[in-house]
Amino acid sequence: MPDILTLPALNRPPSKAARRGALAGLGDWMARHRGVIQAIQWVVVLIYLVLVAIPAFLPLPDNAAHIWTNLTLAAQFAFWGVWWPFVLLSMVLIGRTWCGVFCPEGALTEFASRKSLNRAVPRWITWRGWPFTAFVCTTVYGQMVSVYQYPAPVLVVLGGSTMAAIGVGLVYGRNKRVWCRYLCPVNGVFNLLSRLSPVHYRVDRDAWAESQRLGQQPAAPGCAPLVPIRTMRGAAECHMCGRCSGFRGAISLELRPAGQEVVHEPVRSNPWDTALILLGLLGVASGAFLWSSSPWYVDIKQALATWLIDRGWDWPLNHSAPWFVLTNYPAQNDVLTLLDGALMLGFIGAAAVGLGLAFYAILAIGVRLAGPWSSARFHHLALSLIPTAGAGVFLGLSANTVTLLHAEQIDIPMLVLADLRAALIAGAAAWSVGLAWRIAGRWQVGLRRFFPPLSVAACSALAACCWILLFWLW
């Protein structure tokens, strides 16, 4: 087996060197101007609180309301039409800058921790399965209460998350973001996507050691998300806030090849990352986006309803639950019965299990054909599907953007929209296969090197089928 590949040392042309210098300067500027960043955070916090809290107490908009005339519709468009899809995109382009500069929950939990009880973080909070568990629970519950359509569920989901973030800040750590590091429902997704980013804060270990040798003792910047900056080797956990830039002359904002962190795996992969990719993003999220448009769901519901009625068990068809358990808005003719809710959960669960097991099996075959079985190789190869998984979630969320724009009579031509979606699906698949090829090069150099990228191509094709069904066939 060949040695682990290393990036070649390249003589960068002046233009690229200039960009690197500009980026490092930007990082240093962020370190010197913390007040500006904090002002930005508090502006975002104010806007966030207004959009989360006030619409929940206003009447639901009628058919004559528009985004620019109705706060509820404006909040709906801001959260689900712009915020979520493009925050995910920003993770791929500029890392977790949203977390460090704009995120209202991050700002509030860090602010609350200034008056914290400063208790040690207990082991249950540091459980590595929280990112997967929190993502699945939030996604499924959001579908149960129609969080994309109504403001009251937004207050419960986003407002509840914010209150929990403040509560954690008041108890654990001091001037830290314990909530962000361990419990935030989207921390795992942001962690994965930011590994693709072409920008990161690089730690020069030689410069750090030289600073220590010279006896320099600069004041430590204090990392709010609890990243050990001396040993930091990637962007997965870094919030890109800039406060450590220039520390000991060893930390600077720099460019790197996109996806380098996935291939060279500075942050050690683990089974929970794999579960979040294969079961969460490619399974649960796909089922959550597909169920309401699926003719299979309708056919199963009709067949099961007929079966229940024939036996005199019509109560699941005639009863619902409160709006904070299942969607229940009779005035809008939008009510999920107990049967609807059970079938929705079954559909999402079946999608997660069926697709997830298929992805696990296909990747396992690719790893085994490439050489002796290795769980570490399997989990590493699973990381190559981050572009495919991220593109799928972006497609699902951006479908809300298109729907909201259509309601305002702002239509994107169908051919253009179809081409953009197809390009995104194909581009993400190609990126995933390329990452798999580079990862496999760390294990094999012969013909066996082709098997891992072929298995990733098969997984990407299976994932693409979900979106082909949703956007072109249903």
Protein Blocks (a to p, Z undefined) as FASTA:
>chain_A
ZZddddddddddfklmmmmmmmmmmmmmmmmmmmlmmmmmmmmmmmmmmmmmmmmmpccd
dfkbcfklcmklmmmmmmmmmmmmmmmmmmmmnojmlmmmmmmklmmmmmmmmmgghiac
dfklmpmklmmmmmmmmmmmmmmnopmlpmklmmmmmmmmmmmmmmmmmmgojhiafklm
mmomklmmmmmmmmmpcbdcdddfklmmmmmmnopacddebiaklpafklgcbfklpgol
opmgopahlaccddddehklmmnomaacdfklmmmmmmmmmmmmmmmmmmmmpmklmmmm
mmmmmmmmmnopaklmmpccdfklbgcdfknopacdfklmmmmmmmmmmmmmmmmmmmmm
mmmmmmmmnoccdfklmmmmmmmmmmmmmmmmmmmmmmmmmmmmmmnopacdfklmmmmm
mmmmmmmmmmmmmmmmmmmmmmbmclmlmmmmmmmmmmmmmmmmmmmmmmmmZZ
